[in-house]
Amino acid sequence: MPSGVEIGSREIVNNVVSLMEAKSAAPISYDERKPNDVLIHVRFHPNAQVFTIDNCPEHISLQDWFYLLCYAAPQQYQVFAGGRGFFRMRRGHFDTILSQNAA
């Protein structure tokens, strides 16, 4: 007859296996589709002016590109310490922003 510890351990293992199987059967979440995302990194001067920003079109200033992205994708911006941040958005959304602001 198994002891209470063995029964409890077996139940925990069965629960973990069940959770792993459920996760593998679940649809892919937004976080797992990162290859389709565009990341735009932003670095700021101490006076809060944009120092560098990725994917900036040549005809738009760095600061204006930041303002445009803030307006077009405000929920996709994340702030980091040290005067940094980034936008994470879907490739289609980013392509739409670029096409609407082509030279």
PDB file as gemmi writes it, atoms N, CA and C in Angstrom:
CRYST1    1.000    1.000    1.000  90.00  90.00  90.00 P 1                      
ATOM      1  N   MET A   1       0.841  -1.178   0.000  1.00  0.00           N  
ATOM      2  CA  MET A   1       0.000   0.000   0.000  1.00  0.00           C  
ATOM      3  C   MET A   1       0.885   1.241   0.000  1.00  0.00           C  
ATOM      4  N   PRO A   2       0.705   2.178  -0.982  1.00  0.00           N  
ATOM      5  CA  PRO A   2       1.556   3.353  -1.054  1.00  0.00           C  
ATOM      6  C   PRO A   2       1.256   4.316   0.081  1.00  0.00           C  
ATOM      7  N   SER A   3       2.316   5.024   0.470  1.00  0.00           N  
ATOM      8  CA  SER A   3       2.145   6.004   1.544  1.00  0.00           C  
ATOM      9  C   SER A   3       1.489   7.267   1.004  1.00  0.00           C  
ATOM     10  N   GLY A   4       1.062   8.145   1.936  1.00  0.00           N  
ATOM     11  CA  GLY A   4       0.407   9.393   1.548  1.00  0.00           C  
ATOM     12  C   GLY A   4       1.311  10.307   0.741  1.00  0.00           C  
ATOM     13  N   VAL A   5       2.625  10.260   1.008  1.00  0.00           N  
ATOM     14  CA  VAL A   5       3.574  11.102   0.272  1.00  0.00           C  
ATOM     15  C   VAL A   5       3.659  10.663  -1.177  1.00  0.00           C  
ATOM     16  N   GLU A   6       3.704   9.337  -1.414  1.00  0.00           N  
ATOM     17  CA  GLU A   6       3.786   8.832  -2.780  1.00  0.00           C  
ATOM     18  C   GLU A   6       2.530   9.184  -3.571  1.00  0.00           C  
ATOM     19  N   ILE A   7       1.375   9.073  -2.943  1.00  0.00           N  
ATOM     20  CA  ILE A   7       0.124   9.405  -3.627  1.00  0.00           C  
ATOM     21  C   ILE A   7       0.102  10.881  -3.982  1.00  0.00           C  
ATOM     22  N   GLY A   8       0.504  11.750  -3.039  1.00  0.00           N  
ATOM     23  CA  GLY A   8       0.549  13.192  -3.305  1.00  0.00           C  
ATOM     24  C   GLY A   8       1.525  13.529  -4.418  1.00  0.00           C  
ATOM     25  N   SER A   9       2.689  12.890  -4.419  1.00  0.00           N  
ATOM     26  CA  SER A   9       3.693  13.143  -5.453  1.00  0.00           C  
ATOM     27  C   SER A   9       3.178  12.721  -6.820  1.00  0.00           C  
ATOM     28  N   ARG A  10       2.523  11.560  -6.867  1.00  0.00           N  
ATOM     29  CA  ARG A  10       1.980  11.067  -8.119  1.00  0.00           C  
ATOM     30  C   ARG A  10       0.905  12.023  -8.651  1.00  0.00           C  
ATOM     31  N   GLU A  11       0.068  12.569  -7.776  1.00  0.00           N  
ATOM     32  CA  GLU A  11      -0.966  13.520  -8.194  1.00  0.00           C  
ATOM     33  C   GLU A  11      -0.349  14.797  -8.744  1.00  0.00           C  
ATOM     34  N   ILE A  12       0.716  15.262  -8.109  1.00  0.00           N  
ATOM     35  CA  ILE A  12       1.392  16.475  -8.591  1.00  0.00           C  
ATOM     36  C   ILE A  12       1.974  16.228  -9.975  1.00  0.00           C  
ATOM     37  N   VAL A  13       2.641  15.100 -10.161  1.00  0.00           N  
ATOM     38  CA  VAL A  13       3.226  14.782 -11.469  1.00  0.00           C  
ATOM     39  C   VAL A  13       2.125  14.686 -12.521  1.00  0.00           C  
ATOM     40  N   ASN A  14       1.022  14.038 -12.195  1.00  0.00           N  
ATOM     41  CA  ASN A  14      -0.080  13.922 -13.147  1.00  0.00           C  
ATOM     42  C   ASN A  14      -0.658  15.291 -13.499  1.00  0.00           C  
ATOM     43  N   ASN A  15      -0.766  16.185 -12.515  1.00  0.00           N  
ATOM     44  CA  ASN A  15      -1.276  17.533 -12.776  1.00  0.00           C  
ATOM     45  C   ASN A  15      -0.332  18.321 -13.671  1.00  0.00           C  
ATOM     46  N   VAL A  16       0.983  18.194 -13.426  1.00  0.00           N  
ATOM     47  CA  VAL A  16       1.964  18.899 -14.258  1.00  0.00           C  
ATOM     48  C   VAL A  16       1.900  18.388 -15.683  1.00  0.00           C  
ATOM     49  N   VAL A  17       1.838  17.083 -15.857  1.00  0.00           N  
ATOM     50  CA  VAL A  17       1.741  16.505 -17.200  1.00  0.00           C  
ATOM     51  C   VAL A  17       0.467  16.981 -17.885  1.00  0.00           C  
ATOM     52  N   SER A  18      -0.646  17.020 -17.155  1.00  0.00           N  
ATOM     53  CA  SER A  18      -1.908  17.488 -17.734  1.00  0.00           C  
ATOM     54  C   SER A  18      -1.810  18.943 -18.172  1.00  0.00           C  
ATOM     55  N   LEU A  19      -1.174  19.781 -17.361  1.00  0.00           N  
ATOM     56  CA  LEU A  19      -1.005  21.190 -17.727  1.00  0.00           C  
ATOM     57  C   LEU A  19      -0.130  21.340 -18.961  1.00  0.00           C  
ATOM     58  N   MET A  20       0.940  20.539 -19.049  1.00  0.00           N  
ATOM     59  CA  MET A  20       1.832  20.611 -20.216  1.00  0.00           C  
ATOM     60  C   MET A  20       1.097  20.175 -21.477  1.00  0.00           C  
ATOM     61  N   GLU A  21       0.292  19.138 -21.378  1.00  0.00           N  
ATOM     62  CA  GLU A  21      -0.480  18.686 -22.532  1.00  0.00           C  
ATOM     63  C   GLU A  21      -1.501  19.737 -22.941  1.00  0.00           C  
ATOM     64  N   ALA A  22      -2.144  20.371 -21.972  1.00  0.00           N  
ATOM     65  CA  ALA A  22      -3.131  21.410 -22.280  1.00  0.00           C  
ATOM     66  C   ALA A  22      -2.473  22.593 -22.965  1.00  0.00           C  
ATOM     67  N   LYS A  23      -1.279  22.975 -22.510  1.00  0.00           N  
ATOM     68  CA  LYS A  23      -0.592  24.108 -23.129  1.00  0.00           C  
ATOM     69  C   LYS A  23      -0.193  23.784 -24.564  1.00  0.00           C  
ATOM     70  N   SER A  24       0.270  22.564 -24.807  1.00  0.00           N  
ATOM     71  CA  SER A  24       0.680  22.206 -26.165  1.00  0.00           C  
ATOM     72  C   SER A  24      -0.510  22.140 -27.112  1.00  0.00           C  
ATOM     73  N   ALA A  25      -1.700  21.886 -26.587  1.00  0.00           N  
ATOM     74  CA  ALA A  25      -2.900  21.814 -27.418  1.00  0.00           C  
ATOM     75  C   ALA A  25      -3.567  23.176 -27.585  1.00  0.00           C  
ATOM     76  N   ALA A  26      -3.189  24.142 -26.764  1.00  0.00           N  
ATOM     77  CA  ALA A  26      -3.808  25.470 -26.807  1.00  0.00           C  
ATOM     78  C   ALA A  26      -3.350  26.230 -28.045  1.00  0.00           C  
ATOM     79  N   PRO A  27      -4.161  27.167 -28.529  1.00  0.00           N  
ATOM     80  CA  PRO A  27      -3.732  27.990 -29.655  1.00  0.00           C  
ATOM     81  C   PRO A  27      -2.517  28.826 -29.283  1.00  0.00           C  
ATOM     82  N   ILE A  28      -1.761  29.209 -30.277  1.00  0.00           N  
ATOM     83  CA  ILE A  28      -0.552  30.002 -30.056  1.00  0.00           C  
ATOM     84  C   ILE A  28      -0.955  31.378 -29.559  1.00  0.00           C  
ATOM     85  N   SER A  29      -0.336  31.813 -28.484  1.00  0.00           N  
ATOM     86  CA  SER A  29      -0.647  33.126 -27.925  1.00  0.00           C  
ATOM     87  C   SER A  29       0.145  34.209 -28.645  1.00  0.00           C  
ATOM     88  N   TYR A  30      -0.203  35.459 -28.376  1.00  0.00           N  
ATOM     89  CA  TYR A  30       0.466  36.605 -28.993  1.00  0.00           C  
ATOM     90  C   TYR A  30       1.957  36.590 -28.688  1.00  0.00           C  
ATOM     91  N   ASP A  31       2.339  36.229 -27.456  1.00  0.00           N  
ATOM     92  CA  ASP A  31       3.747  36.257 -27.068  1.00  0.00           C  
ATOM     93  C   ASP A  31       4.586  35.236 -27.816  1.00  0.00           C  
ATOM     94  N   GLU A  32       3.970  34.167 -28.299  1.00  0.00           N  
ATOM     95  CA  GLU A  32       4.722  33.134 -28.988  1.00  0.00           C  
ATOM     96  C   GLU A  32       4.864  33.412 -30.482  1.00  0.00           C  
ATOM     97  N   ARG A  33       4.274  34.492 -30.984  1.00  0.00           N  
ATOM     98  CA  ARG A  33       4.356  34.831 -32.405  1.00  0.00           C  
ATOM     99  C   ARG A  33       5.310  35.988 -32.636  1.00  0.00           C  
ATOM    100  N   LYS A  34       6.349  36.101 -31.858  1.00  0.00           N  
ATOM    101  CA  LYS A  34       7.256  37.236 -31.928  1.00  0.00           C  
ATOM    102  C   LYS A  34       7.984  37.405 -33.262  1.00  0.00           C  
ATOM    103  N   PRO A  35       8.240  36.354 -34.036  1.00  0.00           N  
ATOM    104  CA  PRO A  35       8.912  36.586 -35.316  1.00  0.00           C  
ATOM    105  C   PRO A  35       8.136  37.520 -36.255  1.00  0.00           C  
ATOM    106  N   ASN A  36       6.817  37.655 -36.089  1.00  0.00           N  
ATOM    107  CA  ASN A  36       6.022  38.548 -36.920  1.00  0.00           C  
ATOM    108  C   ASN A  36       5.968  39.957 -36.362  1.00  0.00           C  
ATOM    109  N   ASP A  37       6.578  40.179 -35.213  1.00  0.00           N  
ATOM    110  CA  ASP A  37       6.563  41.489 -34.584  1.00  0.00           C  
ATOM    111  C   ASP A  37       7.728  42.334 -35.064  1.00  0.00           C  
ATOM    112  N   VAL A  38       7.519  43.641 -35.037  1.00  0.00           N  
ATOM    113  CA  VAL A  38       8.579  44.601 -35.327  1.00  0.00           C  
ATOM    114  C   VAL A  38       8.914  45.294 -34.016  1.00  0.00           C  
ATOM    115  N   LEU A  39      10.191  45.363 -33.679  1.00  0.00           N  
ATOM    116  CA  LEU A  39      10.645  46.082 -32.498  1.00  0.00           C  
ATOM    117  C   LEU A  39      11.360  47.347 -32.939  1.00  0.00           C  
ATOM    118  N   ILE A  40      10.933  48.457 -32.395  1.00  0.00           N  
ATOM    119  CA  ILE A  40      11.562  49.738 -32.707  1.00  0.00           C  
ATOM    120  C   ILE A  40      12.122  50.287 -31.402  1.00  0.00           C  
ATOM    121  N   HIS A  41      13.428  50.260 -31.275  1.00  0.00           N  
ATOM    122  CA  HIS A  41      14.091  50.710 -30.057  1.00  0.00           C  
ATOM    123  C   HIS A  41      14.293  52.222 -30.110  1.00  0.00           C  
ATOM    124  N   VAL A  42      14.100  52.859 -28.958  1.00  0.00           N  
ATOM    125  CA  VAL A  42      14.244  54.305 -28.840  1.00  0.00           C  
ATOM    126  C   VAL A  42      15.179  54.588 -27.672  1.00  0.00           C  
ATOM    127  N   ARG A  43      16.115  55.519 -27.875  1.00  0.00           N  
ATOM    128  CA  ARG A  43      16.985  55.994 -26.788  1.00  0.00           C  
ATOM    129  C   ARG A  43      16.863  57.506 -26.737  1.00  0.00           C  
ATOM    130  N   PHE A  44      16.867  58.023 -25.510  1.00  0.00           N  
ATOM    131  CA  PHE A  44      16.654  59.448 -25.302  1.00  0.00           C  
ATOM    132  C   PHE A  44      17.873  60.119 -24.683  1.00  0.00           C  
ATOM    133  N   HIS A  45      18.038  61.405 -25.011  1.00  0.00           N  
ATOM    134  CA  HIS A  45      19.007  62.260 -24.319  1.00  0.00           C  
ATOM    135  C   HIS A  45      18.453  62.545 -22.923  1.00  0.00           C  
ATOM    136  N   PRO A  46      19.285  63.028 -22.001  1.00  0.00           N  
ATOM    137  CA  PRO A  46      18.774  63.400 -20.671  1.00  0.00           C  
ATOM    138  C   PRO A  46      17.668  64.464 -20.707  1.00  0.00           C  
ATOM    139  N   ASN A  47      17.627  65.274 -21.762  1.00  0.00           N  
ATOM    140  CA  ASN A  47      16.581  66.300 -21.863  1.00  0.00           C  
ATOM    141  C   ASN A  47      15.303  65.766 -22.528  1.00  0.00           C  
ATOM    142  N   ALA A  48      15.188  64.456 -22.689  1.00  0.00           N  
ATOM    143  CA  ALA A  48      14.021  63.761 -23.235  1.00  0.00           C  
ATOM    144  C   ALA A  48      13.864  63.878 -24.749  1.00  0.00           C  
ATOM    145  N   GLN A  49      14.831  64.414 -25.443  1.00  0.00           N  
ATOM    146  CA  GLN A  49      14.808  64.411 -26.902  1.00  0.00           C  
ATOM    147  C   GLN A  49      15.303  63.055 -27.399  1.00  0.00           C  
ATOM    148  N   VAL A  50      14.791  62.612 -28.522  1.00  0.00           N  
ATOM    149  CA  VAL A  50      15.173  61.307 -29.073  1.00  0.00           C  
ATOM    150  C   VAL A  50      16.627  61.350 -29.539  1.00  0.00           C  
ATOM    151  N   PHE A  51      17.401  60.395 -29.065  1.00  0.00           N  
ATOM    152  CA  PHE A  51      18.806  60.264 -29.464  1.00  0.00           C  
ATOM    153  C   PHE A  51      18.927  59.330 -30.659  1.00  0.00           C  
ATOM    154  N   THR A  52      18.316  58.146 -30.551  1.00  0.00           N  
ATOM    155  CA  THR A  52      18.258  57.204 -31.677  1.00  0.00           C  
ATOM    156  C   THR A  52      16.897  56.521 -31.675  1.00  0.00           C  
ATOM    157  N   ILE A  53      16.456  56.154 -32.861  1.00  0.00           N  
ATOM    158  CA  ILE A  53      15.214  55.390 -33.013  1.00  0.00           C  
ATOM    159  C   ILE A  53      15.341  54.547 -34.282  1.00  0.00           C  
ATOM    160  N   ASP A  54      14.928  53.314 -34.207  1.00  0.00           N  
ATOM    161  CA  ASP A  54      15.053  52.380 -35.329  1.00  0.00           C  
ATOM    162  C   ASP A  54      14.023  52.647 -36.420  1.00  0.00           C  
ATOM    163  N   ASN A  55      14.384  52.213 -37.637  1.00  0.00           N  
ATOM    164  CA  ASN A  55      13.480  52.206 -38.795  1.00  0.00           C  
ATOM    165  C   ASN A  55      12.926  53.580 -39.154  1.00  0.00           C  
ATOM    166  N   CYS A  56      13.663  54.618 -38.845  1.00  0.00           N  
ATOM    167  CA  CYS A  56      13.187  55.972 -39.137  1.00  0.00           C  
ATOM    168  C   CYS A  56      13.370  56.277 -40.631  1.00  0.00           C  
ATOM    169  N   PRO A  57      12.295  56.636 -41.329  1.00  0.00           N  
ATOM    170  CA  PRO A  57      12.430  57.029 -42.732  1.00  0.00           C  
ATOM    171  C   PRO A  57      13.317  58.273 -42.850  1.00  0.00           C  
ATOM    172  N   GLU A  58      14.030  58.387 -43.949  1.00  0.00           N  
ATOM    173  CA  GLU A  58      14.992  59.477 -44.126  1.00  0.00           C  
ATOM    174  C   GLU A  58      14.345  60.853 -44.138  1.00  0.00           C  
ATOM    175  N   HIS A  59      13.112  60.963 -44.603  1.00  0.00           N  
ATOM    176  CA  HIS A  59      12.473  62.268 -44.739  1.00  0.00           C  
ATOM    177  C   HIS A  59      11.787  62.742 -43.444  1.00  0.00           C  
ATOM    178  N   ILE A  60      11.860  61.943 -42.378  1.00  0.00           N  
ATOM    179  CA  ILE A  60      11.238  62.309 -41.100  1.00  0.00           C  
ATOM    180  C   ILE A  60      12.328  62.435 -40.044  1.00  0.00           C  
ATOM    181  N   SER A  61      12.257  63.473 -39.225  1.00  0.00           N  
ATOM    182  CA  SER A  61      13.244  63.633 -38.149  1.00  0.00           C  
ATOM    183  C   SER A  61      13.018  62.550 -37.094  1.00  0.00           C  
ATOM    184  N   LEU A  62      14.044  62.292 -36.292  1.00  0.00           N  
ATOM    185  CA  LEU A  62      13.941  61.264 -35.260  1.00  0.00           C  
ATOM    186  C   LEU A  62      12.815  61.568 -34.280  1.00  0.00           C  
ATOM    187  N   GLN A  63      12.723  62.834 -33.861  1.00  0.00           N  
ATOM    188  CA  GLN A  63      11.689  63.225 -32.901  1.00  0.00           C  
ATOM    189  C   GLN A  63      10.290  63.097 -33.512  1.00  0.00           C  
ATOM    190  N   ASP A  64      10.143  63.503 -34.772  1.00  0.00           N  
ATOM    191  CA  ASP A  64       8.842  63.397 -35.440  1.00  0.00           C  
ATOM    192  C   ASP A  64       8.433  61.938 -35.645  1.00  0.00           C  
ATOM    193  N   TRP A  65       9.401  61.065 -35.928  1.00  0.00           N  
ATOM    194  CA  TRP A  65       9.115  59.644 -36.082  1.00  0.00           C  
ATOM    195  C   TRP A  65       8.588  59.071 -34.755  1.00  0.00           C  
ATOM    196  N   PHE A  66       9.215  59.475 -33.646  1.00  0.00           N  
ATOM    197  CA  PHE A  66       8.752  59.035 -32.337  1.00  0.00           C  
ATOM    198  C   PHE A  66       7.324  59.517 -32.083  1.00  0.00           C  
ATOM    199  N   TYR A  67       7.056  60.788 -32.355  1.00  0.00           N  
ATOM    200  CA  TYR A  67       5.697  61.324 -32.155  1.00  0.00           C  
ATOM    201  C   TYR A  67       4.681  60.603 -33.037  1.00  0.00           C  
ATOM    202  N   LEU A  68       5.068  60.326 -34.261  1.00  0.00           N  
ATOM    203  CA  LEU A  68       4.171  59.631 -35.190  1.00  0.00           C  
ATOM    204  C   LEU A  68       3.840  58.234 -34.669  1.00  0.00           C  
ATOM    205  N   LEU A  69       4.852  57.507 -34.182  1.00  0.00           N  
ATOM    206  CA  LEU A  69       4.620  56.170 -33.639  1.00  0.00           C  
ATOM    207  C   LEU A  69       3.787  56.236 -32.358  1.00  0.00           C  
ATOM    208  N   CYS A  70       4.015  57.257 -31.542  1.00  0.00           N  
ATOM    209  CA  CYS A  70       3.206  57.417 -30.321  1.00  0.00           C  
ATOM    210  C   CYS A  70       1.745  57.648 -30.671  1.00  0.00           C  
ATOM    211  N   TYR A  71       1.505  58.377 -31.735  1.00  0.00           N  
ATOM    212  CA  TYR A  71       0.138  58.646 -32.167  1.00  0.00           C  
ATOM    213  C   TYR A  71      -0.493  57.416 -32.827  1.00  0.00           C  
ATOM    214  N   ALA A  72       0.291  56.712 -33.669  1.00  0.00           N  
ATOM    215  CA  ALA A  72      -0.242  55.589 -34.444  1.00  0.00           C  
ATOM    216  C   ALA A  72      -0.322  54.286 -33.638  1.00  0.00           C  
ATOM    217  N   ALA A  73       0.532  54.130 -32.631  1.00  0.00           N  
ATOM    218  CA  ALA A  73       0.566  52.877 -31.873  1.00  0.00           C  
ATOM    219  C   ALA A  73       0.858  53.143 -30.392  1.00  0.00           C  
ATOM    220  N   PRO A  74       0.002  53.906 -29.722  1.00  0.00           N  
ATOM    221  CA  PRO A  74       0.313  54.265 -28.335  1.00  0.00           C  
ATOM    222  C   PRO A  74       0.344  53.082 -27.375  1.00  0.00           C  
ATOM    223  N   GLN A  75      -0.461  52.081 -27.607  1.00  0.00           N  
ATOM    224  CA  GLN A  75      -0.519  50.931 -26.703  1.00  0.00           C  
ATOM    225  C   GLN A  75       0.654  49.969 -26.890  1.00  0.00           C  
ATOM    226  N   GLN A  76       1.427  50.152 -27.957  1.00  0.00           N  
ATOM    227  CA  GLN A  76       2.536  49.249 -28.233  1.00  0.00           C  
ATOM    228  C   GLN A  76       3.867  49.759 -27.696  1.00  0.00           C  
ATOM    229  N   TYR A  77       3.871  50.872 -26.981  1.00  0.00           N  
ATOM    230  CA  TYR A  77       5.119  51.428 -26.462  1.00  0.00           C  
ATOM    231  C   TYR A  77       5.350  50.960 -25.035  1.00  0.00           C  
ATOM    232  N   GLN A  78       6.601  50.586 -24.757  1.00  0.00           N  
ATOM    233  CA  GLN A  78       6.977  50.167 -23.416  1.00  0.00           C  
ATOM    234  C   GLN A  78       8.214  50.942 -22.991  1.00  0.00           C  
ATOM    235  N   VAL A  79       8.180  51.499 -21.788  1.00  0.00           N  
ATOM    236  CA  VAL A  79       9.277  52.309 -21.250  1.00  0.00           C  
ATOM    237  C   VAL A  79      10.245  51.414 -20.494  1.00  0.00           C  
ATOM    238  N   PHE A  80      11.538  51.684 -20.672  1.00  0.00           N  
ATOM    239  CA  PHE A  80      12.585  51.033 -19.905  1.00  0.00           C  
ATOM    240  C   PHE A  80      13.393  52.078 -19.164  1.00  0.00           C  
ATOM    241  N   ALA A  81      14.115  51.649 -18.151  1.00  0.00           N  
ATOM    242  CA  ALA A  81      14.974  52.552 -17.390  1.00  0.00           C  
ATOM    243  C   ALA A  81      16.156  52.996 -18.251  1.00  0.00           C  
ATOM    244  N   GLY A  82      16.778  54.074 -17.832  1.00  0.00           N  
ATOM    245  CA  GLY A  82      17.984  54.544 -18.518  1.00  0.00           C  
ATOM    246  C   GLY A  82      17.696  55.284 -19.805  1.00  0.00           C  
ATOM    247  N   GLY A  83      16.540  55.889 -19.921  1.00  0.00           N  
ATOM    248  CA  GLY A  83      16.223  56.660 -21.122  1.00  0.00           C  
ATOM    249  C   GLY A  83      16.007  55.813 -22.352  1.00  0.00           C  
ATOM    250  N   ARG A  84      15.387  54.664 -22.186  1.00  0.00           N  
ATOM    251  CA  ARG A  84      15.144  53.761 -23.309  1.00  0.00           C  
ATOM    252  C   ARG A  84      13.688  53.335 -23.336  1.00  0.00           C  
ATOM    253  N   GLY A  85      13.270  52.835 -24.481  1.00  0.00           N  
ATOM    254  CA  GLY A  85      11.944  52.286 -24.644  1.00  0.00           C  
ATOM    255  C   GLY A  85      11.868  51.588 -25.985  1.00  0.00           C  
ATOM    256  N   PHE A  86      10.758  50.936 -26.243  1.00  0.00           N  
ATOM    257  CA  PHE A  86      10.577  50.332 -27.564  1.00  0.00           C  
ATOM    258  C   PHE A  86       9.106  50.164 -27.873  1.00  0.00           C  
ATOM    259  N   PHE A  87       8.850  50.145 -29.172  1.00  0.00           N  
ATOM    260  CA  PHE A  87       7.530  49.827 -29.698  1.00  0.00           C  
ATOM    261  C   PHE A  87       7.585  48.385 -30.176  1.00  0.00           C  
ATOM    262  N   ARG A  88       6.581  47.595 -29.833  1.00  0.00           N  
ATOM    263  CA  ARG A  88       6.449  46.228 -30.357  1.00  0.00           C  
ATOM    264  C   ARG A  88       5.087  46.171 -31.030  1.00  0.00           C  
ATOM    265  N   MET A  89       5.110  45.942 -32.349  1.00  0.00           N  
ATOM    266  CA  MET A  89       3.846  45.886 -33.078  1.00  0.00           C  
ATOM    267  C   MET A  89       3.911  44.839 -34.167  1.00  0.00           C  
ATOM    268  N   ARG A  90       2.762  44.477 -34.638  1.00  0.00           N  
ATOM    269  CA  ARG A  90       2.660  43.510 -35.731  1.00  0.00           C  
ATOM    270  C   ARG A  90       3.267  44.090 -37.003  1.00  0.00           C  
ATOM    271  N   ARG A  91       3.827  43.227 -37.806  1.00  0.00           N  
ATOM    272  CA  ARG A  91       4.459  43.639 -39.071  1.00  0.00           C  
ATOM    273  C   ARG A  91       3.449  44.383 -39.949  1.00  0.00           C  
ATOM    274  N   GLY A  92       2.218  43.909 -40.036  1.00  0.00           N  
ATOM    275  CA  GLY A  92       1.207  44.555 -40.870  1.00  0.00           C  
ATOM    276  C   GLY A  92       0.894  45.970 -40.398  1.00  0.00           C  
ATOM    277  N   HIS A  93       0.799  46.170 -39.087  1.00  0.00           N  
ATOM    278  CA  HIS A  93       0.542  47.497 -38.530  1.00  0.00           C  
ATOM    279  C   HIS A  93       1.704  48.442 -38.846  1.00  0.00           C  
ATOM    280  N   PHE A  94       2.921  47.947 -38.675  1.00  0.00           N  
ATOM    281  CA  PHE A  94       4.103  48.757 -38.983  1.00  0.00           C  
ATOM    282  C   PHE A  94       4.156  49.121 -40.468  1.00  0.00           C  
ATOM    283  N   ASP A  95       3.897  48.152 -41.333  1.00  0.00           N  
ATOM    284  CA  ASP A  95       3.914  48.426 -42.776  1.00  0.00           C  
ATOM    285  C   ASP A  95       2.860  49.465 -43.157  1.00  0.00           C  
ATOM    286  N   THR A  96       1.714  49.433 -42.503  1.00  0.00           N  
ATOM    287  CA  THR A  96       0.674  50.421 -42.758  1.00  0.00           C  
ATOM    288  C   THR A  96       1.142  51.827 -42.365  1.00  0.00           C  
ATOM    289  N   ILE A  97       1.786  51.935 -41.206  1.00  0.00           N  
ATOM    290  CA  ILE A  97       2.318  53.234 -40.758  1.00  0.00           C  
ATOM    291  C   ILE A  97       3.341  53.754 -41.742  1.00  0.00           C  
ATOM    292  N   LEU A  98       4.237  52.878 -42.193  1.00  0.00           N  
ATOM    293  CA  LEU A  98       5.251  53.294 -43.169  1.00  0.00           C  
ATOM    294  C   LEU A  98       4.619  53.749 -44.490  1.00  0.00           C  
ATOM    295  N   SER A  99       3.652  52.985 -44.977  1.00  0.00           N  
ATOM    296  CA  SER A  99       3.051  53.331 -46.272  1.00  0.00           C  
ATOM    297  C   SER A  99       2.257  54.646 -46.200  1.00  0.00           C  
ATOM    298  N   GLN A 100       1.642  54.944 -45.066  1.00  0.00           N  
ATOM    299  CA  GLN A 100       0.913  56.183 -44.909  1.00  0.00           C  
ATOM    300  C   GLN A 100       1.823  57.394 -44.778  1.00  0.00           C  
ATOM    301  N   ASN A 101       3.098  57.160 -44.486  1.00  0.00           N  
ATOM    302  CA  ASN A 101       4.029  58.266 -44.293  1.00  0.00           C  
ATOM    303  C   ASN A 101       5.206  58.186 -45.263  1.00  0.00           C  
ATOM    304  N   ALA A 102       4.968  57.613 -46.423  1.00  0.00           N  
ATOM    305  CA  ALA A 102       6.010  57.530 -47.441  1.00  0.00           C  
ATOM    306  C   ALA A 102       6.264  58.908 -48.032  1.00  0.00           C  
ATOM    307  N   ALA A 103       7.488  59.101 -48.470  1.00  0.00           N  
ATOM    308  CA  ALA A 103       7.874  60.410 -49.037  1.00  0.00           C  
ATOM    309  C   ALA A 103       7.206  60.675 -50.368  1.00  0.00           C  
TER     310      ALA A 103                                                      
END                                                                             
